[in-house]
Amino acid sequence: MDTSAIDNLLGQMRAAAAIVDQPARALAAPTAGTDFAAVLKHTLDGINGTQVAATRLARDFELGVPNANLNDVMISVQKANISFQEMVQVRNRLVSAYQSIMNMQV
């Protein structure tokens, strides 16, 4: 029984899990002097990078680049979509908090 395909798939899954966990570990423990704007910009840059990578993989697949496969394209597009939706939810919460503060009576 040839298990090289299974080993290859497991390796790809582990690599994908490591990539997904990386941003969460970076933002999990902010230091005491962390600037909110810097963290927000870092997060937006990460989301933009994810979307650029997904677009690049999709374009490579459409052009028939030999090492671009559909699995990688679909996973990267879904990761970009999820990260964008997450950022939209953060934005909505920030707007809601701002409106709550503006409605407070002094």
Biopython code that builds the backbone (N, CA, C, O; Angstrom):
import numpy as np
from Bio.PDB.StructureBuilder import StructureBuilder

atoms = [
    (1, "MET", "N", (0.843, -1.181, 0.000)),
    (1, "MET", "CA", (0.000, 0.000, 0.000)),
    (1, "MET", "C", (0.885, 1.240, 0.000)),
    (1, "MET", "O", (1.788, 1.371, 0.826)),
    (2, "ASP", "N", (0.616, 2.147, -0.932)),
    (2, "ASP", "CA", (1.401, 3.365, -1.071)),
    (2, "ASP", "C", (0.783, 4.461, -0.207)),
    (2, "ASP", "O", (-0.362, 4.858, -0.426)),
    (3, "THR", "N", (1.531, 4.942, 0.761)),
    (3, "THR", "CA", (1.021, 5.976, 1.677)),
    (3, "THR", "C", (1.631, 7.340, 1.398)),
    (3, "THR", "O", (1.459, 8.258, 2.200)),
    (4, "SER", "N", (2.331, 7.497, 0.295)),
    (4, "SER", "CA", (2.978, 8.780, 0.011)),
    (4, "SER", "C", (1.945, 9.881, -0.227)),
    (4, "SER", "O", (2.166, 11.022, 0.179)),
    (5, "ALA", "N", (0.836, 9.569, -0.868)),
    (5, "ALA", "CA", (-0.203, 10.579, -1.092)),
    (5, "ALA", "C", (-0.812, 11.036, 0.228)),
    (5, "ALA", "O", (-1.086, 12.222, 0.412)),
    (6, "ILE", "N", (-1.024, 10.097, 1.143)),
    (6, "ILE", "CA", (-1.585, 10.449, 2.459)),
    (6, "ILE", "C", (-0.581, 11.279, 3.238)),
    (6, "ILE", "O", (-0.950, 12.265, 3.876)),
    (7, "ASP", "N", (0.689, 10.887, 3.192)),
    (7, "ASP", "CA", (1.723, 11.658, 3.883)),
    (7, "ASP", "C", (1.835, 13.063, 3.312)),
    (7, "ASP", "O", (2.027, 14.024, 4.057)),
    (8, "ASN", "N", (1.717, 13.188, 2.005)),
    (8, "ASN", "CA", (1.763, 14.494, 1.359)),
    (8, "ASN", "C", (0.582, 15.351, 1.806)),
    (8, "ASN", "O", (0.756, 16.531, 2.111)),
    (9, "LEU", "N", (-0.608, 14.775, 1.847)),
    (9, "LEU", "CA", (-1.801, 15.500, 2.282)),
    (9, "LEU", "C", (-1.681, 15.930, 3.739)),
    (9, "LEU", "O", (-2.043, 17.054, 4.086)),
    (10, "LEU", "N", (-1.175, 15.045, 4.592)),
    (10, "LEU", "CA", (-0.984, 15.398, 6.000)),
    (10, "LEU", "C", (0.024, 16.539, 6.147)),
    (10, "LEU", "O", (-0.159, 17.430, 6.976)),
    (11, "GLY", "N", (1.062, 16.510, 5.359)),
    (11, "GLY", "CA", (2.043, 17.591, 5.388)),
    (11, "GLY", "C", (1.434, 18.919, 4.980)),
    (11, "GLY", "O", (1.716, 19.951, 5.588)),
    (12, "GLN", "N", (0.594, 18.892, 3.943)),
    (12, "GLN", "CA", (-0.078, 20.110, 3.508)),
    (12, "GLN", "C", (-1.036, 20.621, 4.572)),
    (12, "GLN", "O", (-1.131, 21.829, 4.789)),
    (13, "MET", "N", (-1.748, 19.718, 5.239)),
    (13, "MET", "CA", (-2.682, 20.127, 6.287)),
    (13, "MET", "C", (-1.934, 20.730, 7.471)),
    (13, "MET", "O", (-2.385, 21.718, 8.053)),
    (14, "ARG", "N", (-0.800, 20.145, 7.829)),
    (14, "ARG", "CA", (-0.011, 20.695, 8.933)),
    (14, "ARG", "C", (0.531, 22.077, 8.576)),
    (14, "ARG", "O", (0.540, 22.976, 9.416)),
    (15, "ALA", "N", (0.980, 22.247, 7.341)),
    (15, "ALA", "CA", (1.485, 23.547, 6.904)),
    (15, "ALA", "C", (0.373, 24.590, 6.917)),
    (15, "ALA", "O", (0.591, 25.728, 7.333)),
    (16, "ALA", "N", (-0.820, 24.204, 6.462)),
    (16, "ALA", "CA", (-1.952, 25.129, 6.471)),
    (16, "ALA", "C", (-2.345, 25.495, 7.898)),
    (16, "ALA", "O", (-2.669, 26.650, 8.175)),
    (17, "ALA", "N", (-2.319, 24.523, 8.802)),
    (17, "ALA", "CA", (-2.654, 24.795, 10.203)),
    (17, "ALA", "C", (-1.638, 25.738, 10.828)),
    (17, "ALA", "O", (-2.003, 26.601, 11.626)),
    (18, "ALA", "N", (-0.366, 25.583, 10.474)),
    (18, "ALA", "CA", (0.663, 26.467, 11.006)),
    (18, "ALA", "C", (0.477, 27.891, 10.506)),
    (18, "ALA", "O", (0.699, 28.848, 11.247)),
    (19, "ILE", "N", (0.070, 28.032, 9.250)),
    (19, "ILE", "CA", (-0.160, 29.362, 8.687)),
    (19, "ILE", "C", (-1.367, 30.012, 9.345)),
    (19, "ILE", "O", (-1.338, 31.206, 9.643)),
    (20, "VAL", "N", (-2.418, 29.252, 9.576)),
    (20, "VAL", "CA", (-3.627, 29.798, 10.195)),
    (20, "VAL", "C", (-3.357, 30.204, 11.636)),
    (20, "VAL", "O", (-3.865, 31.232, 12.084)),
    (21, "ASP", "N", (-2.571, 29.427, 12.373)),
    (21, "ASP", "CA", (-2.286, 29.727, 13.769)),
    (21, "ASP", "C", (-1.323, 30.881, 13.947)),
    (21, "ASP", "O", (-1.304, 31.498, 15.011)),
    (22, "GLN", "N", (-0.530, 31.189, 12.951)),
    (22, "GLN", "CA", (0.500, 32.210, 13.080)),
    (22, "GLN", "C", (-0.066, 33.585, 13.430)),
    (22, "GLN", "O", (0.416, 34.175, 14.396)),
    (23, "PRO", "N", (-1.065, 34.150, 12.711)),
    (23, "PRO", "CA", (-1.573, 35.463, 13.097)),
    (23, "PRO", "C", (-2.226, 35.457, 14.476)),
    (23, "PRO", "O", (-2.142, 36.450, 15.198)),
    (24, "ALA", "N", (-2.868, 34.367, 14.848)),
    (24, "ALA", "CA", (-3.507, 34.309, 16.155)),
    (24, "ALA", "C", (-2.473, 34.380, 17.264)),
    (24, "ALA", "O", (-2.705, 35.034, 18.280)),
    (25, "ARG", "N", (-1.341, 33.720, 17.088)),
    (25, "ARG", "CA", (-0.284, 33.781, 18.098)),
    (25, "ARG", "C", (0.331, 35.172, 18.146)),
    (25, "ARG", "O", (0.713, 35.635, 19.221)),
    (26, "ALA", "N", (0.433, 35.846, 17.013)),
    (26, "ALA", "CA", (1.043, 37.171, 16.994)),
    (26, "ALA", "C", (0.190, 38.199, 17.736)),
    (26, "ALA", "O", (0.725, 39.121, 18.351)),
    (27, "LEU", "N", (-1.137, 38.044, 17.682)),
    (27, "LEU", "CA", (-2.024, 38.998, 18.334)),
    (27, "LEU", "C", (-2.527, 38.519, 19.682)),
    (27, "LEU", "O", (-3.252, 39.252, 20.356)),
    (28, "ALA", "N", (-2.170, 37.321, 20.095)),
    (28, "ALA", "CA", (-2.724, 36.758, 21.324)),
    (28, "ALA", "C", (-2.258, 37.494, 22.565)),
    (28, "ALA", "O", (-3.046, 37.672, 23.494)),
    (29, "ALA", "N", (-1.019, 37.923, 22.615)),
    (29, "ALA", "CA", (-0.492, 38.554, 23.822)),
    (29, "ALA", "C", (0.176, 39.879, 23.481)),
    (29, "ALA", "O", (1.400, 39.940, 23.362)),
    (30, "PRO", "N", (-0.619, 40.951, 23.321)),
    (30, "PRO", "CA", (-0.003, 42.236, 23.033)),
    (30, "PRO", "C", (0.757, 42.745, 24.256)),
    (30, "PRO", "O", (0.380, 42.473, 25.396)),
    (31, "THR", "N", (1.804, 43.467, 24.007)),
    (31, "THR", "CA", (2.606, 43.992, 25.094)),
    (31, "THR", "C", (1.932, 45.210, 25.705)),
    (31, "THR", "O", (0.951, 45.723, 25.166)),
    (32, "ALA", "N", (2.462, 45.668, 26.830)),
    (32, "ALA", "CA", (1.838, 46.761, 27.571)),
    (32, "ALA", "C", (1.819, 48.062, 26.785)),
    (32, "ALA", "O", (0.868, 48.834, 26.913)),
    (33, "GLY", "N", (2.835, 48.328, 25.981)),
    (33, "GLY", "CA", (2.909, 49.585, 25.259)),
    (33, "GLY", "C", (2.434, 49.500, 23.827)),
    (33, "GLY", "O", (2.843, 50.320, 23.005)),
    (34, "THR", "N", (1.597, 48.550, 23.497)),
    (34, "THR", "CA", (1.144, 48.361, 22.125)),
    (34, "THR", "C", (0.151, 49.450, 21.743)),
    (34, "THR", "O", (-0.794, 49.735, 22.479)),
    (35, "ASP", "N", (0.375, 50.041, 20.601)),
    (35, "ASP", "CA", (-0.489, 51.085, 20.080)),
    (35, "ASP", "C", (-1.634, 50.442, 19.301)),
    (35, "ASP", "O", (-1.398, 49.582, 18.453)),
    (36, "PHE", "N", (-2.866, 50.849, 19.579)),
    (36, "PHE", "CA", (-4.033, 50.263, 18.915)),
    (36, "PHE", "C", (-3.962, 50.466, 17.407)),
    (36, "PHE", "O", (-4.277, 49.555, 16.641)),
    (37, "ALA", "N", (-3.554, 51.644, 16.983)),
    (37, "ALA", "CA", (-3.471, 51.925, 15.547)),
    (37, "ALA", "C", (-2.446, 51.017, 14.874)),
    (37, "ALA", "O", (-2.664, 50.564, 13.750)),
    (38, "ALA", "N", (-1.323, 50.744, 15.555)),
    (38, "ALA", "CA", (-0.308, 49.876, 14.976)),
    (38, "ALA", "C", (-0.816, 48.444, 14.850)),
    (38, "ALA", "O", (-0.556, 47.777, 13.848)),
    (39, "VAL", "N", (-1.540, 47.969, 15.863)),
    (39, "VAL", "CA", (-2.101, 46.618, 15.808)),
    (39, "VAL", "C", (-3.144, 46.527, 14.698)),
    (39, "VAL", "O", (-3.185, 45.540, 13.963)),
    (40, "LEU", "N", (-3.985, 47.553, 14.573)),
    (40, "LEU", "CA", (-5.009, 47.572, 13.532)),
    (40, "LEU", "C", (-4.366, 47.599, 12.144)),
    (40, "LEU", "O", (-4.808, 46.892, 11.238)),
    (41, "LYS", "N", (-3.326, 48.413, 11.981)),
    (41, "LYS", "CA", (-2.635, 48.478, 10.688)),
    (41, "LYS", "C", (-1.963, 47.143, 10.364)),
    (41, "LYS", "O", (-2.012, 46.683, 9.223)),
    (42, "HIS", "N", (-1.337, 46.521, 11.366)),
    (42, "HIS", "CA", (-0.698, 45.221, 11.162)),
    (42, "HIS", "C", (-1.735, 44.182, 10.727)),
    (42, "HIS", "O", (-1.476, 43.375, 9.833)),
    (43, "THR", "N", (-2.891, 44.207, 11.355)),
    (43, "THR", "CA", (-3.958, 43.272, 11.009)),
    (43, "THR", "C", (-4.477, 43.530, 9.596)),
    (43, "THR", "O", (-4.686, 42.590, 8.828)),
    (44, "LEU", "N", (-4.684, 44.799, 9.254)),
    (44, "LEU", "CA", (-5.146, 45.134, 7.902)),
    (44, "LEU", "C", (-4.121, 44.735, 6.852)),
    (44, "LEU", "O", (-4.488, 44.252, 5.781)),
    (45, "ASP", "N", (-2.842, 44.931, 7.147)),
    (45, "ASP", "CA", (-1.797, 44.509, 6.213)),
    (45, "ASP", "C", (-1.807, 42.988, 6.034)),
    (45, "ASP", "O", (-1.603, 42.491, 4.926)),
    (46, "GLY", "N", (-2.044, 42.254, 7.118)),
    (46, "GLY", "CA", (-2.127, 40.797, 7.028)),
    (46, "GLY", "C", (-3.302, 40.344, 6.175)),
    (46, "GLY", "O", (-3.177, 39.422, 5.368)),
    (47, "ILE", "N", (-4.440, 40.996, 6.361)),
    (47, "ILE", "CA", (-5.632, 40.660, 5.568)),
    (47, "ILE", "C", (-5.390, 40.994, 4.100)),
    (47, "ILE", "O", (-5.757, 40.222, 3.213)),
    (48, "ASN", "N", (-4.780, 42.131, 3.850)),
    (48, "ASN", "CA", (-4.464, 42.495, 2.472)),
    (48, "ASN", "C", (-3.501, 41.487, 1.849)),
    (48, "ASN", "O", (-3.666, 41.102, 0.692)),
    (49, "GLY", "N", (-2.506, 41.064, 2.608)),
    (49, "GLY", "CA", (-1.566, 40.064, 2.110)),
    (49, "GLY", "C", (-2.247, 38.752, 1.781)),
    (49, "GLY", "O", (-1.919, 38.107, 0.785)),
    (50, "THR", "N", (-3.200, 38.354, 2.621)),
    (50, "THR", "CA", (-3.955, 37.126, 2.370)),
    (50, "THR", "C", (-4.767, 37.245, 1.080)),
    (50, "THR", "O", (-4.825, 36.304, 0.290)),
    (51, "GLN", "N", (-5.387, 38.394, 0.874)),
    (51, "GLN", "CA", (-6.184, 38.586, -0.332)),
    (51, "GLN", "C", (-5.311, 38.660, -1.579)),
    (51, "GLN", "O", (-5.693, 38.150, -2.633)),
    (52, "VAL", "N", (-4.149, 39.288, -1.472)),
    (52, "VAL", "CA", (-3.237, 39.362, -2.616)),
    (52, "VAL", "C", (-2.727, 37.965, -2.970)),
    (52, "VAL", "O", (-2.647, 37.606, -4.145)),
    (53, "ALA", "N", (-2.384, 37.183, -1.947)),
    (53, "ALA", "CA", (-1.903, 35.819, -2.198)),
    (53, "ALA", "C", (-2.990, 34.966, -2.852)),
    (53, "ALA", "O", (-2.703, 34.187, -3.761)),
    (54, "ALA", "N", (-4.237, 35.110, -2.394)),
    (54, "ALA", "CA", (-5.341, 34.350, -2.983)),
    (54, "ALA", "C", (-5.556, 34.752, -4.436)),
    (54, "ALA", "O", (-5.778, 33.898, -5.294)),
    (55, "THR", "N", (-5.491, 36.041, -4.709)),
    (55, "THR", "CA", (-5.656, 36.517, -6.088)),
    (55, "THR", "C", (-4.534, 36.006, -6.975)),
    (55, "THR", "O", (-4.769, 35.615, -8.118)),
    (56, "ARG", "N", (-3.307, 36.009, -6.447)),
    (56, "ARG", "CA", (-2.161, 35.529, -7.210)),
    (56, "ARG", "C", (-2.298, 34.038, -7.524)),
    (56, "ARG", "O", (-2.039, 33.608, -8.648)),
    (57, "LEU", "N", (-2.711, 33.245, -6.514)),
    (57, "LEU", "CA", (-2.888, 31.811, -6.747)),
    (57, "LEU", "C", (-3.998, 31.551, -7.760)),
    (57, "LEU", "O", (-3.856, 30.690, -8.629)),
    (58, "ALA", "N", (-5.095, 32.286, -7.655)),
    (58, "ALA", "CA", (-6.201, 32.104, -8.604)),
    (58, "ALA", "C", (-5.758, 32.456, -10.025)),
    (58, "ALA", "O", (-6.093, 31.754, -10.979)),
    (59, "ARG", "N", (-5.006, 33.544, -10.153)),
    (59, "ARG", "CA", (-4.522, 33.943, -11.483)),
    (59, "ARG", "C", (-3.569, 32.892, -12.045)),
    (59, "ARG", "O", (-3.643, 32.547, -13.224)),
    (60, "ASP", "N", (-2.669, 32.383, -11.190)),
    (60, "ASP", "CA", (-1.743, 31.348, -11.645)),
    (60, "ASP", "C", (-2.484, 30.095, -12.100)),
    (60, "ASP", "O", (-2.117, 29.474, -13.098)),
    (61, "PHE", "N", (-3.534, 29.726, -11.356)),
    (61, "PHE", "CA", (-4.315, 28.549, -11.744)),
    (61, "PHE", "C", (-5.024, 28.780, -13.079)),
    (61, "PHE", "O", (-5.069, 27.893, -13.932)),
    (62, "GLU", "N", (-5.579, 29.989, -13.248)),
    (62, "GLU", "CA", (-6.265, 30.303, -14.504)),
    (62, "GLU", "C", (-5.310, 30.289, -15.693)),
    (62, "GLU", "O", (-5.689, 29.904, -16.799)),
    (63, "LEU", "N", (-4.065, 30.712, -15.456)),
    (63, "LEU", "CA", (-3.084, 30.746, -16.542)),
    (63, "LEU", "C", (-2.432, 29.396, -16.788)),
    (63, "LEU", "O", (-1.684, 29.234, -17.752)),
    (64, "GLY", "N", (-2.712, 28.424, -15.922)),
    (64, "GLY", "CA", (-2.186, 27.081, -16.121)),
    (64, "GLY", "C", (-0.765, 26.879, -15.636)),
    (64, "GLY", "O", (-0.034, 26.048, -16.175)),
    (65, "VAL", "N", (-0.367, 27.635, -14.620)),
    (65, "VAL", "CA", (0.969, 27.449, -14.041)),
    (65, "VAL", "C", (1.034, 26.038, -13.467)),
    (65, "VAL", "O", (0.111, 25.621, -12.768)),
    (66, "PRO", "N", (2.099, 25.297, -13.745)),
    (66, "PRO", "CA", (2.154, 23.874, -13.369)),
    (66, "PRO", "C", (2.000, 23.582, -11.876)),
    (66, "PRO", "O", (1.366, 22.585, -11.526)),
    (67, "ASN", "N", (2.551, 24.405, -10.981)),
    (67, "ASN", "CA", (2.483, 24.079, -9.559)),
    (67, "ASN", "C", (1.262, 24.663, -8.854)),
    (67, "ASN", "O", (1.142, 24.514, -7.638)),
    (68, "ALA", "N", (0.363, 25.315, -9.564)),
    (68, "ALA", "CA", (-0.859, 25.861, -8.972)),
    (68, "ALA", "C", (-1.970, 24.820, -9.089)),
    (68, "ALA", "O", (-2.328, 24.405, -10.191)),
    (69, "ASN", "N", (-2.516, 24.399, -7.937)),
    (69, "ASN", "CA", (-3.613, 23.433, -8.006)),
    (69, "ASN", "C", (-4.879, 24.032, -7.393)),
    (69, "ASN", "O", (-4.825, 25.008, -6.645)),
    (70, "LEU", "N", (-5.988, 23.441, -7.720)),
    (70, "LEU", "CA", (-7.283, 23.968, -7.319)),
    (70, "LEU", "C", (-7.463, 23.949, -5.809)),
    (70, "LEU", "O", (-8.091, 24.853, -5.256)),
    (71, "ASN", "N", (-6.929, 22.945, -5.132)),
    (71, "ASN", "CA", (-7.075, 22.869, -3.678)),
    (71, "ASN", "C", (-6.464, 24.088, -2.993)),
    (71, "ASN", "O", (-7.089, 24.694, -2.123)),
    (72, "ASP", "N", (-5.251, 24.445, -3.385)),
    (72, "ASP", "CA", (-4.591, 25.608, -2.788)),
    (72, "ASP", "C", (-5.356, 26.891, -3.092)),
    (72, "ASP", "O", (-5.478, 27.770, -2.238)),
    (73, "VAL", "N", (-5.866, 26.991, -4.312)),
    (73, "VAL", "CA", (-6.623, 28.184, -4.696)),
    (73, "VAL", "C", (-7.874, 28.313, -3.842)),
    (73, "VAL", "O", (-8.150, 29.391, -3.316)),
    (74, "MET", "N", (-8.628, 27.245, -3.696)),
    (74, "MET", "CA", (-9.877, 27.307, -2.934)),
    (74, "MET", "C", (-9.617, 27.596, -1.458)),
    (74, "MET", "O", (-10.351, 28.367, -0.838)),
    (75, "ILE", "N", (-8.589, 26.989, -0.898)),
    (75, "ILE", "CA", (-8.271, 27.225, 0.513)),
    (75, "ILE", "C", (-7.846, 28.673, 0.725)),
    (75, "ILE", "O", (-8.287, 29.310, 1.681)),
    (76, "SER", "N", (-7.002, 29.197, -0.148)),
    (76, "SER", "CA", (-6.534, 30.573, 0.030)),
    (76, "SER", "C", (-7.665, 31.582, -0.181)),
    (76, "SER", "O", (-7.719, 32.602, 0.506)),
    (77, "VAL", "N", (-8.561, 31.306, -1.119)),
    (77, "VAL", "CA", (-9.698, 32.203, -1.331)),
    (77, "VAL", "C", (-10.622, 32.189, -0.117)),
    (77, "VAL", "O", (-11.122, 33.238, 0.290)),
    (78, "GLN", "N", (-10.851, 31.024, 0.461)),
    (78, "GLN", "CA", (-11.702, 30.942, 1.652)),
    (78, "GLN", "C", (-11.049, 31.623, 2.851)),
    (78, "GLN", "O", (-11.734, 32.286, 3.630)),
    (79, "LYS", "N", (-9.736, 31.468, 3.011)),
    (79, "LYS", "CA", (-9.040, 32.151, 4.102)),
    (79, "LYS", "C", (-9.134, 33.657, 3.935)),
    (79, "LYS", "O", (-9.342, 34.378, 4.911)),
    (80, "ALA", "N", (-8.982, 34.141, 2.705)),
    (80, "ALA", "CA", (-9.098, 35.575, 2.451)),
    (80, "ALA", "C", (-10.512, 36.065, 2.747)),
    (80, "ALA", "O", (-10.694, 37.148, 3.304)),
    (81, "ASN", "N", (-11.507, 35.274, 2.376)),
    (81, "ASN", "CA", (-12.893, 35.640, 2.639)),
    (81, "ASN", "C", (-13.179, 35.688, 4.140)),
    (81, "ASN", "O", (-13.812, 36.625, 4.626)),
    (82, "ILE", "N", (-12.716, 34.690, 4.859)),
    (82, "ILE", "CA", (-12.957, 34.643, 6.307)),
    (82, "ILE", "C", (-12.249, 35.799, 7.009)),
    (82, "ILE", "O", (-12.818, 36.423, 7.904)),
    (83, "SER", "N", (-11.023, 36.084, 6.611)),
    (83, "SER", "CA", (-10.303, 37.190, 7.254)),
    (83, "SER", "C", (-10.969, 38.526, 6.945)),
    (83, "SER", "O", (-11.005, 39.409, 7.803)),
    (84, "PHE", "N", (-11.498, 38.688, 5.730)),
    (84, "PHE", "CA", (-12.210, 39.921, 5.393)),
    (84, "PHE", "C", (-13.493, 40.041, 6.204)),
    (84, "PHE", "O", (-13.802, 41.118, 6.715)),
    (85, "GLN", "N", (-14.243, 38.951, 6.330)),
    (85, "GLN", "CA", (-15.469, 38.985, 7.123)),
    (85, "GLN", "C", (-15.173, 39.293, 8.590)),
    (85, "GLN", "O", (-15.928, 40.010, 9.247)),
    (86, "GLU", "N", (-14.070, 38.744, 9.094)),
    (86, "GLU", "CA", (-13.662, 39.033, 10.466)),
    (86, "GLU", "C", (-13.381, 40.530, 10.630)),
    (86, "GLU", "O", (-13.791, 41.136, 11.620)),
    (87, "MET", "N", (-12.688, 41.116, 9.668)),
    (87, "MET", "CA", (-12.379, 42.539, 9.752)),
    (87, "MET", "C", (-13.638, 43.381, 9.659)),
    (87, "MET", "O", (-13.732, 44.415, 10.320)),
    (88, "VAL", "N", (-14.605, 42.968, 8.859)),
    (88, "VAL", "CA", (-15.872, 43.694, 8.778)),
    (88, "VAL", "C", (-16.581, 43.673, 10.132)),
    (88, "VAL", "O", (-17.154, 44.681, 10.544)),
    (89, "GLN", "N", (-16.548, 42.538, 10.823)),
    (89, "GLN", "CA", (-17.174, 42.443, 12.139)),
    (89, "GLN", "C", (-16.455, 43.337, 13.151)),
    (89, "GLN", "O", (-17.103, 43.971, 13.984)),
    (90, "VAL", "N", (-15.134, 43.393, 13.086)),
    (90, "VAL", "CA", (-14.380, 44.278, 13.973)),
    (90, "VAL", "C", (-14.747, 45.723, 13.694)),
    (90, "VAL", "O", (-14.957, 46.506, 14.620)),
    (91, "ARG", "N", (-14.826, 46.076, 12.423)),
    (91, "ARG", "CA", (-15.226, 47.438, 12.064)),
    (91, "ARG", "C", (-16.609, 47.766, 12.586)),
    (91, "ARG", "O", (-16.830, 48.858, 13.110)),
    (92, "ASN", "N", (-17.550, 46.831, 12.450)),
    (92, "ASN", "CA", (-18.908, 47.059, 12.938)),
    (92, "ASN", "C", (-18.920, 47.281, 14.443)),
    (92, "ASN", "O", (-19.642, 48.146, 14.939)),
    (93, "ARG", "N", (-18.126, 46.507, 15.171)),
    (93, "ARG", "CA", (-18.057, 46.684, 16.633)),
    (93, "ARG", "C", (-17.435, 48.022, 16.993)),
    (93, "ARG", "O", (-17.882, 48.680, 17.934)),
    (94, "LEU", "N", (-16.406, 48.435, 16.254)),
    (94, "LEU", "CA", (-15.792, 49.730, 16.523)),
    (94, "LEU", "C", (-16.763, 50.877, 16.265)),
    (94, "LEU", "O", (-16.822, 51.829, 17.044)),
    (95, "VAL", "N", (-17.514, 50.792, 15.190)),
    (95, "VAL", "CA", (-18.507, 51.826, 14.887)),
    (95, "VAL", "C", (-19.589, 51.848, 15.960)),
    (95, "VAL", "O", (-20.020, 52.921, 16.384)),
    (96, "SER", "N", (-20.026, 50.689, 16.395)),
    (96, "SER", "CA", (-21.028, 50.610, 17.454)),
    (96, "SER", "C", (-20.506, 51.210, 18.758)),
    (96, "SER", "O", (-21.232, 51.934, 19.438)),
    (97, "ALA", "N", (-19.259, 50.916, 19.110)),
    (97, "ALA", "CA", (-18.668, 51.483, 20.328)),
    (97, "ALA", "C", (-18.541, 52.995, 20.197)),
    (97, "ALA", "O", (-18.805, 53.723, 21.154)),
    (98, "TYR", "N", (-18.144, 53.472, 19.034)),
    (98, "TYR", "CA", (-18.024, 54.913, 18.819)),
    (98, "TYR", "C", (-19.380, 55.592, 18.960)),
    (98, "TYR", "O", (-19.484, 56.644, 19.590)),
    (99, "GLN", "N", (-20.419, 54.999, 18.378)),
    (99, "GLN", "CA", (-21.754, 55.577, 18.488)),
    (99, "GLN", "C", (-22.245, 55.578, 19.927)),
    (99, "GLN", "O", (-22.907, 56.524, 20.353)),
    (100, "SER", "N", (-21.931, 54.535, 20.679)),
    (100, "SER", "CA", (-22.328, 54.483, 22.084)),
    (100, "SER", "C", (-21.643, 55.588, 22.887)),
    (100, "SER", "O", (-22.259, 56.227, 23.740)),
    (101, "ILE", "N", (-20.366, 55.799, 22.602)),
    (101, "ILE", "CA", (-19.631, 56.862, 23.305)),
    (101, "ILE", "C", (-20.183, 58.236, 22.929)),
    (101, "ILE", "O", (-20.323, 59.112, 23.782)),
    (102, "MET", "N", (-20.494, 58.413, 21.655)),
    (102, "MET", "CA", (-21.013, 59.722, 21.217)),
    (102, "MET", "C", (-22.402, 59.996, 21.783)),
    (102, "MET", "O", (-22.778, 61.159, 21.932)),
    (103, "ASN", "N", (-23.171, 58.964, 22.100)),
    (103, "ASN", "CA", (-24.513, 59.153, 22.648)),
    (103, "ASN", "C", (-24.519, 59.338, 24.168)),
    (103, "ASN", "O", (-25.569, 59.612, 24.750)),
    (104, "MET", "N", (-23.364, 59.193, 24.813)),
    (104, "MET", "CA", (-23.300, 59.386, 26.262)),
    (104, "MET", "C", (-23.478, 60.860, 26.599)),
    (104, "MET", "O", (-22.990, 61.738, 25.888)),
    (105, "GLN", "N", (-24.174, 61.112, 27.677)),
    (105, "GLN", "CA", (-24.344, 62.486, 28.131)),
    (105, "GLN", "C", (-23.226, 62.807, 29.121)),
    (105, "GLN", "O", (-22.881, 62.002, 29.986)),
    (106, "VAL", "N", (-22.685, 63.986, 28.969)),
    (106, "VAL", "CA", (-21.581, 64.394, 29.837)),
    (106, "VAL", "C", (-22.077, 65.204, 30.993)),
    (106, "VAL", "O", (-21.283, 65.635, 31.830)),
]
sb = StructureBuilder()
sb.init_structure("model")
sb.init_model(0)
sb.init_chain("A")
sb.init_seg("    ")
for serial, (resi, resn, name, xyz) in enumerate(atoms, 1):
    if name == "N":
        sb.init_residue(resn, " ", resi, " ")
    sb.init_atom(name, np.array(xyz, "f"), 0.0, 1.0, " ", f" {name:<3s}", serial, name[0])
structure = sb.get_structure()
